[in-house]
Amino acid sequence: MKKGANNGFRDLRQPAVTEPPKITFPCDYPLKIVGDAADDFTACVCQIVVRHAPDFDESTLEVVDSRNGRFQSVRITINATSEQQISQLFDELKATGRVHMVV
């Protein structure tokens, strides 16, 4: 073998360059929003989501309490129109201080 030849192998000393998967917009975009359980947590999440996705249908959301009841996850699907829309939605949800995670 020649020194420096590729031979079809990747040099493990160099980090692999991976790009995030590309999303084709518009698309149905599922979200799971996790925060502290409270009577108004779902309403708070819905108010923010509707600002970013006005066509969001609140009747499709699902609320799941954690095993010990301390947390709630609100599962929704929005019609995502751009990466910017998703990013702004994530940022506003996190800025509430009530949301621990958005997946």
C-alpha positions as CSV (number, residue, x, y, z in Angstrom):
1,M,0.0,0.0,0.0
2,K,1.1,3.5,-0.7
3,K,1.5,5.8,2.2
4,G,-1.3,8.4,2.3
5,A,-3.5,6.4,-0.1
6,N,-7.3,6.4,0.8
7,N,-7.9,2.7,0.0
8,G,-11.7,3.3,0.7
9,F,-11.1,3.8,4.5
10,R,-11.9,6.9,6.5
11,D,-9.1,8.4,8.6
12,L,-10.5,8.0,12.1
13,R,-8.2,10.7,13.4
14,Q,-10.3,13.2,11.6
15,P,-13.9,13.8,12.8
16,A,-16.6,12.7,10.4
17,V,-18.4,15.5,8.8
18,T,-22.1,14.9,9.2
19,E,-24.9,17.3,8.2
20,P,-28.3,17.3,9.8
21,P,-30.9,15.7,7.7
22,K,-32.6,18.1,5.3
23,I,-36.3,18.6,5.9
24,T,-38.6,19.3,2.9
25,F,-41.1,22.1,3.9
26,P,-44.0,22.3,4.4
27,C,-44.3,19.1,6.4
28,D,-46.0,17.6,9.5
29,Y,-43.6,18.1,12.3
30,P,-44.1,16.2,15.6
31,L,-43.0,17.8,18.8
32,K,-42.8,16.7,22.4
33,I,-42.7,19.5,24.9
34,V,-41.8,18.5,28.5
35,G,-42.2,20.7,31.5
36,D,-43.3,20.8,35.2
37,A,-46.8,19.5,35.6
38,A,-49.3,22.4,36.2
39,D,-53.0,23.0,35.5
40,D,-52.1,25.7,32.9
41,F,-49.0,24.1,31.3
42,T,-50.9,22.8,28.3
43,A,-52.6,26.1,27.7
44,C,-49.3,28.0,27.9
45,V,-47.7,25.6,25.4
46,C,-50.7,26.0,23.0
47,Q,-50.7,29.8,23.2
48,I,-47.0,29.8,22.0
49,V,-47.5,27.1,19.4
50,V,-50.5,29.0,17.8
51,R,-48.4,32.1,17.5
52,H,-45.9,30.2,15.3
53,A,-48.2,27.7,13.6
54,P,-51.6,29.5,13.4
55,D,-53.2,26.4,11.7
56,F,-52.4,24.2,14.7
57,D,-55.4,22.0,15.7
58,E,-55.4,21.9,19.5
59,S,-57.8,18.8,19.4
60,T,-54.8,16.7,18.1
61,L,-52.6,17.3,21.1
62,E,-51.9,14.6,23.7
63,V,-50.9,15.2,27.3
64,V,-48.9,12.5,29.2
65,D,-48.1,12.8,32.9
66,S,-44.9,11.3,34.2
67,R,-45.0,8.3,36.4
68,N,-44.7,10.4,39.6
69,G,-46.8,13.3,38.2
70,R,-44.1,15.8,38.5
71,F,-43.7,16.4,34.7
72,Q,-46.0,16.6,31.8
73,S,-45.3,16.1,28.1
74,V,-47.4,17.8,25.5
75,R,-47.2,16.0,22.2
76,I,-48.3,17.9,19.1
77,T,-47.9,18.0,15.4
78,I,-47.6,21.2,13.5
79,N,-47.5,22.1,9.8
80,A,-43.9,23.3,9.7
81,T,-43.1,25.8,6.9
82,S,-39.4,26.6,7.6
83,E,-36.4,25.9,9.8
84,Q,-36.8,29.5,11.0
85,Q,-40.3,28.8,12.2
86,I,-39.2,25.7,14.1
87,S,-36.2,27.5,15.7
88,Q,-38.3,30.5,16.8
89,L,-40.9,28.1,18.3
90,F,-38.2,26.2,20.2
91,D,-36.7,29.5,21.5
92,E,-40.0,30.9,22.7
93,L,-41.0,27.6,24.4
94,K,-37.6,27.5,26.2
95,A,-37.8,31.2,27.2
96,T,-40.9,30.5,29.3
97,G,-38.7,28.9,32.0
98,R,-41.4,26.3,32.3
99,V,-40.3,24.0,29.5
100,H,-37.4,21.7,30.3
101,M,-37.0,20.0,26.9
102,V,-38.4,20.2,23.3
103,V,-37.9,17.1,21.2
